[in-house]
Amino acid sequence: MINLAVLPIVIPLLAGIIVAFFTKRLPLARGFTQVVMLFNTLLVMYIGWQVYTNGSIVLETGGWEAPYGIILVADPLAISLIITTNIIALALAFYAPHVLSKEQEQFYFYFFFFLLITGVSGAFLTGDLFNLFVFFEVLLMASYGLIVLGNGKAQLRESLKYVLLNLFSSILFVTTVAFLYSILGTVNMAQMAERVAEVEQQGVLTGAGILLFFVFATKAAIFPLYYWLPRSYSVPNPVVSAMFGALLTKVGVYSILRVFTLIFNHKPEITHELFIWLAAFTMIFGAIGAISTSNIKLIVAYNIIPAVGYMLMGIGLFTTVSIAGTIYYLIHDMIIKAALFLLVGALAALAGTSDLRKIRGMIHHYPWLGWLFFIGTLSLAGIPPFSGFIGKLLLIQGAVEKEEFGLVVISLLTSLLILYSMIRIFIQGFWGEKDENFERQPKVAKRLILPAAFLLLFSILLGVGAEWFYPTVENISTYLLDPNQYINTVLKE
């Protein structure tokens, strides 16, 4: 049973290696990818059921007991995010063949796709800081390959910025891990938590924690380290943008959530107060960016930033309700961002442009696309009964409990700006007069809309079925705020 923990990493890795051998036989590569993702999604759901029912699964690879070996920990938080990752990847596997050119698919798209899933799943599962760095590198290598697919001038320009920034943060990451190892004598997160608690995070440990935060903040695109994200995420193919927007920044948020609830949680008046200030600026500047452009892909990309601000707000508030809000919002945002990138990708492909000023009346030609986009907009803005509302409600409730009323005002104002930025696309792009000369492509539209509709179903389910999901999320929040549970599970104390 404990070997189940390694399967979410091994299966996509093996699938990636296999598919790399028949990149020229595209029907086979596409079918193989879709079957593997369907199987892997069902498998991780089964592992999730085992974890929710019987408790966390800890795998000590090679028979080396913790804290000496490589430890994989499938706890409720990790497996919930892996299930969400695989649901998104399943939708993308069916969307990709309809938006990628033959050359892009043959340029090892499916290999990089599986490699990215491997890196993301490994980052969620690993129980030590060094292997978190390793899995970050795996997913970044995959993202380097994916961002240059298409070989356009804008892609090459943005990929250079993306690669240089991530190389710098990777150097800082591994240096900080080495620094922490020299102080604590371990990179196992459970043992690090134990040793930091013994000295109550005194000395340079808080500084090292903040250094680690800036590494994760760079990857999560938190103010002021977000400037690289919007254009880097909007220039690739929509299926790549959806993968990046849904998964990459969320690994950074997950790392902050894990490290600052488990290890560096003893000086909240320093670290978590910093998070609250940065969360406020991240929400404001991200939303302003979203209303400043007429490029529909860029609008969705900018809206990643305030969402990260909401999640950081919950971590900074550091209460059971606010952490539950962060987890709920994290799962919601992974799904809705993927769905919206697919929908604006479909809109741009069908309209022949990403410039909102040149698109009008599309709902007359593609009503399903228009109304699905409208539902996605309401969910992103946090309008009830959709999933964004539940996460924001919990976060605002947490802010009121901590009497952070300024943060409540900023979060509500940000929601209005997000709604305004997205509803512009609906009003200007979908509404308006019908263009009689427009050439419809109903078969293409159907193929592009179905994967996004599949993801929106989960978004709606998270909203209207909140009473089914919230107890699990609340249990995860309580579990995160009691680090002894994680330490005892991993170190068997």
C-alpha positions as CSV (number, residue, x, y, z in Angstrom):
1,M,0.0,0.0,0.0
2,I,2.8,2.5,0.8
3,N,4.2,2.1,-2.7
4,L,1.1,3.9,-4.0
5,A,2.8,7.2,-3.0
6,V,5.4,6.9,-5.8
7,L,2.9,6.1,-8.6
8,P,1.8,9.8,-9.3
9,I,5.5,10.5,-10.1
10,V,6.5,7.2,-11.8
11,I,3.6,6.8,-14.2
12,P,3.8,10.2,-15.9
13,L,7.6,9.9,-16.0
14,L,7.5,6.5,-17.7
15,A,4.7,7.7,-20.0
16,G,6.9,10.7,-21.0
17,I,9.9,8.4,-21.8
18,I,7.7,6.1,-23.9
19,V,5.9,8.8,-25.8
20,A,9.3,10.4,-26.7
21,F,10.0,7.4,-29.0
22,F,7.0,7.9,-31.3
23,T,6.6,11.7,-31.6
24,K,6.3,11.3,-35.4
25,R,3.2,9.0,-35.0
26,L,0.9,11.7,-33.7
27,P,-2.4,9.7,-33.6
28,L,-0.7,7.1,-31.4
29,A,1.0,9.8,-29.2
30,R,-2.3,11.6,-28.7
31,G,-4.3,8.4,-27.9
32,F,-1.6,7.1,-25.5
33,T,-1.5,10.5,-23.7
34,Q,-5.2,10.6,-23.2
35,V,-5.4,7.0,-22.0
36,V,-2.5,7.4,-19.6
37,M,-4.0,10.6,-18.1
38,L,-7.4,9.0,-17.7
39,F,-5.8,6.0,-15.9
40,N,-3.6,8.3,-13.8
41,T,-6.5,10.5,-12.7
42,L,-8.5,7.4,-11.6
43,L,-5.5,6.1,-9.8
44,V,-4.7,9.3,-7.8
45,M,-8.4,9.5,-6.9
46,Y,-8.1,6.0,-5.5
47,I,-4.9,7.0,-3.6
48,G,-6.8,10.0,-2.3
49,W,-9.6,7.8,-1.0
50,Q,-7.0,5.7,0.8
51,V,-5.4,8.8,2.4
52,Y,-8.7,10.4,3.4
53,T,-9.9,7.1,4.9
54,N,-6.8,5.6,6.5
55,G,-4.4,8.5,6.9
56,S,-1.2,9.7,5.2
57,I,0.9,7.3,3.2
58,V,4.7,7.7,3.9
59,L,7.1,5.9,1.5
60,E,10.8,5.6,2.6
61,T,12.4,4.9,-0.7
62,G,15.2,2.3,-0.9
63,G,14.3,1.2,2.7
64,W,16.2,4.2,4.2
65,E,14.2,5.3,7.2
66,A,13.4,9.0,7.7
67,P,15.1,11.4,8.0
68,Y,18.0,9.7,6.1
69,G,16.5,8.6,2.9
70,I,14.2,10.2,0.3
71,I,10.8,10.4,1.8
72,L,7.5,10.8,-0.1
73,V,4.5,11.9,2.0
74,A,1.0,11.6,0.5
75,D,-0.9,13.5,3.1
76,P,-4.4,15.0,2.5
77,L,-3.0,18.4,1.3
78,A,-0.6,16.8,-1.2
79,I,-3.0,14.3,-2.6
80,S,-5.8,16.9,-3.0
81,L,-3.5,19.0,-5.1
82,I,-2.3,16.0,-7.1
83,I,-5.9,15.0,-7.9
84,T,-6.6,18.6,-9.0
85,T,-3.5,18.5,-11.2
86,N,-4.5,15.3,-12.9
87,I,-8.0,16.5,-13.6
88,I,-6.6,19.6,-15.3
89,A,-4.0,17.5,-17.2
90,L,-6.8,15.2,-18.4
91,A,-8.7,18.1,-19.9
92,L,-5.5,19.5,-21.5
93,A,-4.7,16.1,-23.0
94,F,-8.0,16.3,-25.0
95,Y,-7.6,20.0,-25.8
96,A,-4.0,19.9,-27.0
97,P,-4.4,18.1,-30.4
98,H,-6.9,20.8,-31.6
99,V,-4.7,23.9,-30.9
100,L,-1.2,22.6,-31.5
101,S,0.3,22.6,-34.9
102,K,1.8,19.3,-36.2
103,E,5.3,20.7,-35.7
104,Q,4.6,21.7,-32.1
105,E,3.3,18.3,-31.3
106,Q,6.3,16.6,-33.0
107,F,8.6,18.9,-31.1
108,Y,8.2,16.6,-28.0
109,F,5.1,18.4,-26.6
110,Y,3.8,15.2,-25.0
111,F,7.2,14.4,-23.5
112,F,7.4,17.8,-21.9
113,F,3.7,17.6,-20.9
114,F,4.3,14.4,-18.9
115,L,7.6,15.7,-17.5
116,L,5.8,18.8,-16.1
117,I,3.2,16.5,-14.4
118,T,6.0,14.5,-12.9
119,G,7.7,17.6,-11.5
120,V,4.5,19.1,-10.1
121,S,3.4,15.8,-8.5
122,G,6.9,15.2,-7.1
123,A,7.0,18.8,-5.6
124,F,3.6,18.1,-3.8
125,L,4.8,14.7,-2.5
126,T,8.4,15.1,-1.4
127,G,9.2,15.2,2.3
128,D,12.5,17.0,2.1
129,L,13.6,20.4,1.0
130,F,16.4,19.3,-1.3
131,N,14.1,17.1,-3.4
132,L,11.6,19.9,-3.5
133,F,14.4,21.8,-5.3
134,V,15.0,18.8,-7.6
135,F,11.3,18.5,-8.5
136,F,11.2,22.3,-9.1
137,E,14.0,21.9,-11.6
138,V,12.2,19.0,-13.3
139,L,9.1,21.1,-13.8
140,L,11.1,24.1,-14.9
141,M,13.0,22.0,-17.5
142,A,9.7,20.9,-18.9
143,S,8.4,24.5,-18.9
144,Y,11.6,25.7,-20.8
145,G,10.8,23.2,-23.5
146,L,7.1,24.1,-23.6
147,I,7.4,27.9,-23.6
148,V,9.5,27.9,-26.8
149,L,7.0,25.7,-28.7
150,G,6.2,27.5,-31.9
151,N,9.5,29.4,-32.1
152,G,7.9,32.8,-32.4
153,K,9.8,36.0,-31.9
154,A,7.7,37.0,-28.8
155,Q,8.0,33.5,-27.3
156,L,11.8,33.6,-27.7
157,R,12.0,37.1,-26.1
158,E,9.7,36.1,-23.1
159,S,11.4,32.7,-22.7
160,L,14.8,34.3,-22.3
161,K,13.4,36.5,-19.5
162,Y,11.6,33.4,-18.0
163,V,14.7,31.2,-18.1
164,L,17.1,33.8,-16.6
165,L,14.8,34.6,-13.7
166,N,14.2,31.0,-12.9
167,L,17.9,30.2,-13.1
168,F,18.6,33.0,-10.6
169,S,15.8,31.8,-8.2
170,S,17.1,28.2,-8.5
171,I,20.6,29.3,-7.5
172,L,19.2,31.1,-4.6
173,F,17.0,28.1,-3.7
174,V,19.9,25.6,-3.6
175,T,22.1,28.0,-1.7
176,T,19.5,28.6,0.9
177,V,18.9,24.8,1.3
178,A,22.7,24.4,1.8
179,F,22.7,27.2,4.3
180,L,19.8,25.6,6.3
181,Y,21.5,22.2,6.1
182,S,24.7,23.8,7.7
183,I,22.6,25.1,10.5
184,L,20.1,22.3,11.1
185,G,22.0,19.3,9.9
186,T,19.1,18.0,7.9
187,V,16.9,18.7,4.9
188,N,14.1,16.4,5.9
189,M,11.1,18.8,6.5
190,A,9.8,16.9,9.5
191,Q,13.1,16.9,11.2
192,M,13.8,20.6,10.3
193,A,10.4,21.5,11.9
194,E,11.4,19.6,15.0
195,R,14.8,21.3,15.3
196,V,13.6,24.8,14.5
197,A,10.9,24.4,17.2
198,E,13.6,23.4,19.7
199,V,15.3,26.8,19.4
200,E,12.0,28.6,18.8
201,Q,13.2,29.9,15.4
202,Q,15.9,32.0,17.1
203,G,19.1,33.4,15.5
204,V,19.4,33.5,11.7
205,L,16.7,31.0,11.1
206,T,14.0,33.6,10.6
207,G,16.3,35.3,8.0
208,A,16.8,32.0,6.2
209,G,13.1,31.4,6.2
210,I,12.5,34.8,4.6
211,L,15.2,34.0,2.0
212,L,13.3,30.8,1.2
213,F,10.1,32.7,1.0
214,F,11.6,35.0,-1.7
215,V,12.6,31.9,-3.7
216,F,9.0,30.6,-3.6
217,A,7.6,34.2,-4.0
218,T,9.5,34.5,-7.3
219,K,8.0,31.3,-8.6
220,A,4.5,32.2,-7.3
221,A,4.7,35.7,-8.8
222,I,4.1,37.7,-5.6
223,F,4.6,41.5,-5.5
224,P,7.1,42.9,-6.5
225,L,8.5,39.7,-8.2
226,Y,5.6,39.2,-10.6
227,Y,6.7,41.4,-13.5
228,W,8.0,38.4,-15.6
229,L,4.7,36.4,-15.5
230,P,1.9,38.1,-17.6
231,R,3.7,38.1,-20.9
232,S,5.6,34.9,-20.4
233,Y,2.3,33.1,-19.7
234,S,0.3,34.8,-22.5
235,V,2.6,34.3,-25.5
236,P,2.7,30.4,-25.7
237,N,0.0,28.2,-27.1
238,P,-3.2,28.3,-25.0
239,V,-2.7,24.7,-23.8
240,V,0.8,25.7,-22.5
241,S,-0.6,28.9,-20.9
242,A,-3.2,26.8,-19.2
243,M,-0.6,24.4,-17.8
244,F,1.5,27.3,-16.6
245,G,-1.3,29.4,-15.2
246,A,-2.9,26.4,-13.4
247,L,0.1,24.6,-12.1
248,L,3.4,26.4,-12.0
249,T,2.6,29.4,-9.7
250,K,0.6,27.1,-7.5
251,V,3.6,25.0,-6.7
252,G,5.2,28.2,-5.3
253,V,2.1,28.9,-3.2
254,Y,2.0,25.3,-2.0
255,S,5.7,25.5,-0.9
256,I,5.0,28.7,1.1
257,L,2.0,27.0,2.7
258,R,3.9,23.9,3.6
259,V,7.1,25.5,4.8
260,F,5.5,28.3,6.8
261,T,2.9,26.2,8.5
262,L,5.4,23.3,9.3
263,I,8.9,24.7,9.8
264,F,9.0,28.5,10.0
265,N,5.8,29.2,12.1
266,H,7.3,30.5,15.3
267,K,7.7,34.2,14.4
268,P,4.4,35.1,12.8
269,E,4.8,38.7,13.9
270,I,7.7,38.9,11.4
271,T,7.1,36.4,8.6
272,H,3.3,36.3,8.5
273,E,3.0,40.0,8.9
274,L,5.2,40.4,5.9
275,F,2.9,38.0,4.0
276,I,-0.1,40.2,4.7
277,W,1.5,43.3,3.4
278,L,2.8,41.6,0.3
279,A,-0.6,39.9,-0.3
280,A,-2.3,43.3,-0.3
281,F,0.1,44.8,-2.8
282,T,-0.1,41.6,-4.9
283,M,-3.9,41.8,-5.1
284,I,-3.9,45.5,-6.0
285,F,-1.1,45.6,-8.6
286,G,-2.3,42.3,-10.3
287,A,-5.8,43.6,-10.7
288,I,-4.6,47.0,-12.0
289,G,-2.6,45.1,-14.6
290,A,-5.6,43.1,-15.7
291,I,-7.7,46.2,-16.4
292,S,-4.8,47.9,-18.2
293,T,-4.7,45.8,-21.4
294,S,-7.0,44.8,-24.3
295,N,-5.2,41.5,-25.0
296,I,-7.6,38.8,-23.8
297,K,-4.8,36.3,-23.0
298,L,-2.9,38.9,-21.1
299,I,-6.0,39.8,-19.1
300,V,-6.3,36.2,-17.9
301,A,-2.6,36.0,-17.2
302,Y,-2.6,39.2,-15.1
303,N,-5.5,37.7,-13.1
304,I,-3.2,35.0,-11.9
305,I,-1.4,37.6,-9.7
306,P,-4.3,38.8,-7.5
307,A,-5.4,35.2,-7.0
308,V,-1.9,34.5,-5.6
309,G,-2.4,37.5,-3.3
310,Y,-5.6,36.0,-1.9
311,M,-3.8,32.7,-1.1
312,L,-0.9,34.5,0.5
313,M,-3.4,36.5,2.6
314,G,-4.8,33.3,4.1
315,I,-1.3,32.1,5.0
316,G,-0.4,35.4,6.5
317,L,-3.6,35.5,8.7
318,F,-2.6,32.1,10.0
319,T,-6.0,30.9,11.4
320,T,-7.9,27.7,10.8
321,V,-10.5,29.5,8.7
322,S,-8.0,31.5,6.7
323,I,-5.8,28.5,5.9
324,A,-8.9,26.6,4.9
325,G,-9.7,29.6,2.7
326,T,-6.3,29.4,1.1
327,I,-6.6,25.7,0.4
328,Y,-10.2,26.1,-1.0
329,Y,-9.1,29.0,-3.2
330,L,-5.9,27.2,-4.3
331,I,-7.9,24.2,-5.7
332,H,-10.6,26.5,-7.2
333,D,-8.0,28.8,-8.9
334,M,-6.1,25.8,-10.4
335,I,-9.3,24.7,-12.1
336,I,-10.7,28.0,-13.1
337,K,-7.5,29.4,-14.5
338,A,-7.0,26.3,-16.7
339,A,-10.6,26.6,-17.9
340,L,-10.3,30.4,-18.6
341,F,-7.0,30.0,-20.5
342,L,-8.7,27.3,-22.7
343,L,-11.8,29.5,-23.3
344,V,-9.8,32.6,-24.3
345,G,-7.6,30.4,-26.4
346,A,-10.7,29.1,-28.1
347,L,-12.0,32.6,-28.5
348,A,-8.7,33.9,-30.0
349,A,-8.5,30.9,-32.3
350,L,-12.0,31.3,-33.6
351,A,-11.9,35.1,-33.8
352,G,-8.4,35.1,-35.4
353,T,-7.0,37.7,-32.9
354,S,-6.3,38.2,-29.2
355,D,-7.1,41.9,-29.4
356,L,-10.4,42.6,-27.7
357,R,-10.9,45.8,-29.8
358,K,-11.2,43.7,-32.9
359,I,-13.6,41.0,-31.5
360,R,-17.4,41.5,-31.3
361,G,-20.7,39.7,-31.3
362,M,-19.1,36.2,-30.9
363,I,-22.0,35.0,-28.8
364,H,-24.2,35.0,-31.9
365,H,-21.9,32.5,-33.5
366,Y,-20.8,30.5,-30.5
367,P,-23.4,30.8,-27.7
368,W,-21.9,27.9,-25.6
369,L,-18.5,29.5,-25.7
370,G,-19.9,32.8,-24.5
371,W,-22.0,31.5,-21.7
372,L,-19.3,29.2,-20.4
373,F,-16.9,32.1,-20.4
374,F,-19.5,34.1,-18.4
375,I,-19.8,31.3,-15.8
376,G,-16.0,31.2,-15.6
377,T,-15.9,35.0,-15.1
378,L,-18.4,34.8,-12.2
379,S,-16.5,32.0,-10.6
380,L,-13.2,33.9,-10.9
381,A,-14.7,37.1,-9.4
382,G,-16.1,35.1,-6.5
383,I,-19.8,35.5,-7.3
384,P,-22.0,33.0,-5.4
385,P,-22.7,30.1,-5.8
386,F,-19.5,29.4,-7.7
387,S,-16.2,28.0,-6.1
388,G,-14.4,31.4,-6.0
389,F,-17.1,32.7,-3.6
390,I,-16.5,30.0,-1.0
391,G,-12.7,30.5,-0.9
392,K,-13.0,34.3,-0.7
393,L,-15.7,34.1,2.0
394,L,-13.4,32.0,4.2
395,L,-10.5,34.4,3.6
396,I,-12.5,37.4,4.5
397,Q,-13.9,35.7,7.5
398,G,-10.3,35.0,8.6
399,A,-9.4,38.7,8.1
400,V,-12.4,39.8,10.1
401,E,-11.4,37.4,12.9
402,K,-7.9,39.0,13.0
403,E,-9.4,42.5,12.7
404,E,-7.5,43.2,9.5
405,F,-10.3,45.4,8.1
406,G,-8.0,47.1,5.6
407,L,-7.3,43.8,4.1
408,V,-11.0,43.0,3.8
409,V,-11.6,46.3,1.9
410,I,-8.6,45.6,-0.4
411,S,-9.8,42.0,-1.1
412,L,-13.4,43.2,-1.9
413,L,-12.1,46.0,-4.1
414,T,-9.8,43.6,-5.9
415,S,-12.8,41.3,-6.6
416,L,-14.6,44.2,-8.3
417,L,-11.6,45.0,-10.5
418,I,-11.2,41.3,-11.4
419,L,-14.9,41.2,-12.4
420,Y,-14.5,44.4,-14.4
421,S,-11.5,43.1,-16.3
422,M,-13.2,39.8,-17.2
423,I,-16.7,41.2,-17.9
424,R,-15.1,43.6,-20.5
425,I,-14.2,40.5,-22.6
426,F,-17.8,39.3,-22.3
427,I,-19.4,42.6,-23.1
428,Q,-17.0,43.8,-25.9
429,G,-16.1,40.4,-27.3
430,F,-19.2,38.3,-27.1
431,W,-22.0,40.9,-27.0
432,G,-22.7,43.5,-29.7
433,E,-23.8,43.3,-33.3
434,K,-23.5,40.2,-35.3
435,D,-20.9,40.2,-38.0
436,E,-22.7,38.7,-41.0
437,N,-19.5,38.0,-42.9
438,F,-18.0,36.0,-40.1
439,E,-17.1,32.4,-41.1
440,R,-18.2,30.0,-38.4
441,Q,-16.2,26.8,-37.4
442,P,-18.7,24.8,-35.3
443,K,-16.8,21.5,-35.3
444,V,-13.6,23.2,-34.2
445,A,-15.5,25.2,-31.5
446,K,-17.1,22.0,-30.1
447,R,-13.7,20.3,-29.7
448,L,-12.2,23.4,-28.0
449,I,-15.2,24.0,-25.7
450,L,-15.7,20.5,-24.3
451,P,-12.4,20.3,-22.2
452,A,-13.1,23.8,-20.7
453,A,-16.7,22.7,-19.9
454,F,-15.3,19.6,-18.2
455,L,-13.2,21.8,-15.9
456,L,-16.0,24.3,-15.3
457,L,-18.2,21.4,-14.0
458,F,-15.7,20.8,-11.2
459,S,-15.6,24.6,-10.5
460,I,-19.4,24.6,-10.2
461,L,-19.3,21.4,-8.1
462,L,-16.8,23.0,-5.7
463,G,-19.2,25.9,-5.3
464,V,-22.7,24.3,-5.0
465,G,-21.3,21.2,-3.2
466,A,-19.2,23.2,-0.6
467,E,-20.8,21.4,2.3
468,W,-19.4,18.1,1.0
469,F,-15.8,19.5,0.4
470,Y,-15.5,22.0,3.2
471,P,-15.1,19.4,6.1
472,T,-12.2,17.8,4.3
473,V,-10.6,21.2,3.6
474,E,-11.1,22.2,7.3
475,N,-9.5,19.0,8.4
476,I,-6.5,19.7,6.2
477,S,-6.3,23.2,7.7
478,T,-6.4,21.9,11.3
479,Y,-3.7,19.3,10.3
480,L,-1.4,22.0,8.9
481,L,-1.7,24.1,12.0
482,D,-0.6,21.2,14.2
483,P,2.9,20.4,12.8
484,N,3.3,17.5,15.3
485,Q,0.9,15.4,13.2
486,Y,3.2,15.6,10.2
487,I,6.3,15.2,12.3
488,N,4.9,12.1,14.1
489,T,3.7,10.6,10.8
490,V,7.1,11.0,9.0
491,L,9.5,10.3,11.9
492,K,7.2,7.7,13.6
493,E,7.6,9.3,17.0
